[in-house]
């Protein structure tokens, strides 16, 4: 990577279930907001990347979602890259745009993430996973995977059911202050423990919802910023993605080598350590996932994730606030939008415009997402590090 | 009867031996001995064509969970989990729990028996505690 990449603007729709919204209306709203935030027009964009996981299954639009959104936004005659990497589709779109700018090929990129899931059938049933079709024939669902990981973590490290539920309570508390979040009414530990059992130990409030939403980010090079006459404040210090490790079959479900690998590469690329991270977005498709990922991201020692959340260290005001926008659990998880929404949240934090959920003085931020499954491992892991540019005011 | 694998990956994970008994059918690399289930055509380590072997069906539960909200194709709760088979492969499958039997848990020895599962009566490997 030869050139530094900056976040010049961000935009996001409300997340939720919107009967009249379409992929086009959601993507247009988020994209237009990001362009306006950057102070630029659609015609300034050199390249578009777009993450969307289920457009084929749900909307009969397997290809060309990015082109469609570009059409909505008046963006013409530019390369468009569509990324499908399960829950990490948006993170993959960001990674491709980072490559496009960092390599020197392009100067101004629009990254879009969008999903509209409320129109799917099978309401109330868990999503299936494209990478686990064989396992799906005998009843596999993503919550079953995380429930097994939870039971292993409880058995090996003594993590408690209450510690796992504490993730859901903490992230709901954060969502109360996020007007874009899907679920905002405060909940208690008892609410989580008494909610409908899905796959023990996970209950309904341990599981992220499906929904609709879009998020967008404008990335620029130094040259792009000069051309546009803008001064972006946030640097993309690292953008790393990786696929799973499938050779090992007797894998330990309390820790995932894929996430340790992408995290290590991201810390190296950004030249920071886990202790430098001021605020993080961590994949919490299920409450226990956040605990597992704390450990693989190095935010705490192996086995200490449950204690970390229980002690309030990952809540707003704690040592390392995680999921200040509510996380996947409460902001919502429109698959393709989530990886970009994480960047929107962290850029807001670093720009000091997070209002009542602001992490005071945040300068370095990390986003982590897992995407899908393949042969028993995660199919994708993405880690992004953002940093407030040197010399800009805190 | 539909056997598990036919609709998702194009072939059954089960195969009968000369006596007509069902086994899990895996692949084995003739050079490195890597065993894979479902069977793979080529070894990712050596690039060689793999041979098909029939597994013993014996193994130990790695972890098991009760699925309370059944996904599409199932109409009642069931136990499921990862089983580490003696030949070195891990399989995701349903685990039987007879009335009065304690819940399945980590480390318990199990044996595969094909059973019809779900609302479509698909023939699938199911593991029983031994």
Interface residues (C-beta under 8 A of the other chain):
Chain A: X122 X124 X125 X126 X128 X132 X133 X134 X135 X136 X137 X138 X139 X140 X141 X144 X147 X148 X149 X151 X152 X155 X196 X197 X198 X199 X200 X246 X247 X249 X250 X251 X253 X376
Chain B: X4 X5 X7 X8 X9 X13 X38 X44 X45 X62 X63 X64 X65 X66 X67 X68 X69 X70 X71 X72 X73 X74 X78 X80 X81 X82 X84 X88 X89 X90 X92 X93 X94 X106 X117 X118 X122 X124 X125
